[in-house]
Amino acid sequence: MYQEERMQVILDYLKKNKRINVEKICSLCDISRDTARRDLVKLEKNGVVLRTHGGAILPTIQNEIKNYKDRLHYGSEEKKEIGKLASSLIKTGEKIIMDTSTTVQACAEFLDIDNCSVVTNSINVADILSNKKNVDIYLVGGQLNQEHRYLYGSATISMLSNYYAHKAFIGVGGITQNGLTVVHEEDGFVMKKMVEQAEQVIVLADHSKFGKNTFFKFADLSQIDLIITDKMPNKELMEAFNENEINVILPKK
């Protein structure tokens, strides 16, 4: 079992049981205590667990993975400004991919265009766009994540492979020099395919995502074309963006 697979096993157990000890990890993954400790160190470094004496607990991930209604209100003004600017970049007749993030949902809310097509795996995005007469909506199927209201899995990825878009609008859990990450692996695999299917990849992210790693990496910086945010990143991260020819824009105040 690879480390990424073991870490997912650990997280799945923590989601159900709130805490885990090294002995349980050894039993679940058939590994040594030293390997179990290294996995916990990696998970803590990624910011998704808090190590304790002899194991780990899951306080931070519960704050990280807010339920959908909580996420709608968290940083809502920043999301609205970022989403409004993002929507202004969509041109008549374009084919668009939108992911499940609440910032991308804000983009959908502000969308006002004569004609475009949107492919999404988000029930909420599809619902918002259903009230707009000039938008053709393609909701890709798959297994439903009931808490966060998105579809995922092999069926979702397979359907996405049939669509090619001018632009993909995606949110992130974190952005560092090493790439873009999300908390849920299942969501990340779908986002990886979305990035591959678009001519231009546009990331919508408030400043709190800069310099932060979450669990699953779904894209390299080299795959991103534009970042829309509310505050500029620090010098080191901005240099990495420049090296990868990523433009960064902010809403006008």
C-alpha positions in Angstrom: 0.0 0.0 0.0 1.4 3.4 -1.0 1.7 6.2 1.5 -1.1 8.2 -0.2 -3.4 5.2 0.1 -2.4 4.7 3.8 -3.1 8.3 4.5 -6.5 8.1 3.0 -7.2 5.0 5.1 -6.2 7.0 8.2 -8.3 9.9 7.3 -11.4 7.7 6.6 -11.0 6.1 10.0 -10.6 9.5 11.7 -13.7 10.9 10.0 -15.7 8.1 11.7 -13.9 7.7 15.0 -12.3 11.2 15.6 -9.0 9.7 16.9 -6.6 7.0 16.0 -3.5 5.4 17.6 -0.3 4.0 16.1 -1.3 0.5 16.9 -4.6 0.9 14.9 -2.8 2.3 12.0 -0.3 -0.6 12.0 -3.3 -3.0 12.0 -5.3 -1.2 9.3 -2.3 -0.8 6.9 -0.1 -3.7 7.9 2.9 -1.5 8.5 5.5 -0.9 11.2 5.2 1.6 14.0 7.9 3.8 12.4 6.1 3.8 9.1 2.8 4.7 10.8 4.5 7.6 12.6 6.0 8.9 9.3 2.5 8.9 7.8 1.2 10.9 10.7 4.0 13.4 10.4 3.1 13.8 6.7 -0.6 14.3 7.5 0.2 16.8 10.2 2.5 18.7 7.8 -0.3 18.8 5.3 -2.5 20.4 8.0 -5.2 17.7 8.2 -4.5 16.0 11.5 -3.1 17.0 14.9 -0.6 14.5 16.3 -1.1 13.4 19.9 0.9 11.1 22.2 0.7 7.7 20.5 -1.6 8.8 17.7 -3.6 11.6 16.2 -7.0 13.4 16.4 -9.0 15.3 13.8 -9.8 18.8 15.0 -8.3 20.8 12.1 -9.9 18.9 9.3 -13.4 19.6 10.7 -12.6 23.3 10.5 -11.1 22.8 7.0 -14.0 20.9 5.6 -16.9 23.0 6.5 -20.3 21.8 5.4 -21.7 23.5 2.3 -23.9 26.0 4.0 -21.0 27.1 6.3 -18.7 27.5 3.3 -21.2 29.7 1.6 -21.0 32.3 4.3 -17.2 32.0 5.1 -15.5 34.9 3.5 -18.6 35.6 1.4 -17.7 39.2 0.4 -14.3 38.1 -1.0 -16.0 35.2 -2.8 -18.6 37.5 -4.3 -15.9 40.0 -5.6 -13.8 37.2 -7.0 -16.8 35.5 -8.6 -18.0 38.7 -10.1 -14.7 39.3 -11.8 -14.4 35.7 -13.0 -17.9 35.9 -14.6 -16.9 38.9 -16.6 -14.2 36.9 -18.3 -16.7 34.5 -19.9 -17.5 35.4 -23.5 -20.6 34.7 -25.6 -20.6 31.2 -27.1 -17.9 29.8 -24.9 -17.8 26.3 -23.4 -17.1 26.5 -19.7 -16.2 24.0 -17.0 -17.1 24.9 -13.4 -16.1 22.9 -10.3 -17.8 22.5 -6.9 -16.2 25.4 -4.9 -18.4 28.1 -3.4 -16.2 30.8 -5.0 -17.0 29.2 -8.4 -20.7 29.2 -7.3 -20.4 32.9 -6.9 -19.1 33.1 -10.5 -22.2 31.2 -11.6 -24.5 33.6 -9.7 -23.0 36.7 -11.5 -23.0 35.1 -15.0 -25.0 37.3 -17.4 -24.3 36.4 -21.0 -26.3 35.9 -24.2 -25.2 32.3 -24.8 -22.7 29.8 -23.3 -22.5 26.1 -22.2 -21.4 25.0 -18.7 -20.2 21.6 -17.7 -20.2 20.9 -14.0 -20.3 18.2 -11.3 -21.9 20.6 -8.8 -25.6 20.3 -8.0 -25.6 23.9 -6.6 -23.9 25.4 -9.6 -26.4 23.6 -11.9 -29.3 24.8 -9.8 -28.1 28.4 -10.0 -27.6 28.3 -13.7 -31.0 26.7 -14.3 -32.5 30.1 -13.6 -30.5 31.7 -16.5 -32.3 31.3 -19.9 -29.2 31.5 -22.1 -27.0 28.9 -20.4 -26.9 25.3 -21.5 -26.1 23.1 -18.5 -24.4 19.7 -18.6 -24.4 18.1 -15.2 -22.0 15.1 -15.2 -23.2 12.0 -13.3 -21.5 9.8 -10.8 -21.6 9.1 -7.0 -23.1 11.8 -4.9 -21.3 13.4 -2.0 -24.4 14.4 0.0 -22.7 16.8 2.4 -20.9 18.9 -0.2 -23.4 18.3 -3.0 -21.0 17.2 -5.8 -20.8 14.1 -8.1 -17.5 12.2 -8.3 -16.0 8.8 -9.2 -15.0 7.0 -12.4 -18.3 7.7 -14.1 -17.8 11.5 -13.6 -14.2 11.4 -14.9 -15.3 9.3 -17.9 -18.1 11.8 -18.8 -15.7 14.8 -18.4 -13.3 13.3 -20.9 -16.0 13.8 -23.6 -16.1 17.6 -23.2 -13.6 20.2 -24.3 -13.9 23.7 -22.8 -12.5 27.1 -23.6 -12.1 27.8 -19.8 -12.2 25.9 -16.6 -13.0 27.8 -13.3 -11.8 25.9 -10.3 -11.4 26.5 -6.6 -8.6 25.2 -4.4 -7.8 24.1 -0.8 -4.3 25.5 -1.0 -1.7 26.8 -3.4 2.1 26.5 -3.0 5.2 26.4 -5.2 4.6 22.7 -5.4 1.1 23.0 -6.9 -2.6 23.1 -6.2 -4.3 20.9 -3.6 -7.8 20.0 -2.2 -8.9 18.3 0.9 -10.9 15.4 -0.7 -9.0 13.0 -2.9 -12.3 12.1 -4.7 -12.8 15.7 -5.6 -9.2 16.1 -6.6 -9.4 13.4 -9.3 -12.3 15.1 -10.9 -10.6 18.5 -10.8 -7.5 16.9 -12.4 -9.6 15.9 -15.3 -11.3 19.3 -15.5 -7.8 20.9 -15.8 -6.9 18.6 -18.6 -10.1 19.3 -20.6 -9.8 23.1 -20.8 -7.7 25.4 -23.0 -7.4 28.0 -20.2 -7.5 27.2 -16.5 -8.6 29.9 -14.1 -8.2 29.5 -10.4 -10.5 31.4 -8.0 -8.9 31.6 -4.6 -8.9 34.1 -1.7 -5.6 35.0 -0.1 -6.0 32.5 2.7 -5.2 29.7 0.3 -1.7 30.9 -0.5 1.2 29.0 1.0 -1.2 26.3 2.2 -1.1 22.6 1.5 -4.2 20.4 1.9 -4.3 16.7 1.3 -4.5 15.9 -2.5 -2.5 17.5 -5.3 -4.5 17.8 -8.5 -2.4 20.2 -10.6 1.0 21.7 -11.1 1.5 25.5 -11.4 2.5 24.9 -15.0 -1.1 23.9 -15.8 -2.6 27.1 -14.5 -3.1 30.3 -16.6 -4.8 32.8 -14.3 -5.5 33.3 -10.6 -8.2 35.6 -9.4 -7.8 36.6 -5.8 -8.5 39.3 -3.3 -4.9 40.0 -2.1 -1.5 39.5 -3.8 0.6 36.5 -2.5 4.0 36.9 -0.9 7.2 37.5 -2.9 8.3 33.9 -3.0 4.9 32.6 -4.3 4.6 35.4 -6.8 8.0 34.6 -8.2 6.8 31.0 -8.7 3.7 32.3 -10.5 5.8 34.5 -12.7 8.1 31.5 -13.5 5.1 29.5 -14.7 3.6 32.5 -16.6 0.6 32.7 -14.4 -1.2 36.0 -14.3 -2.7 37.2 -11.0 -5.6 39.7 -11.0 -7.7 41.3 -8.3 -11.1 42.9 -8.3 -11.1 46.7 -8.4 -11.8 48.4 -5.1 
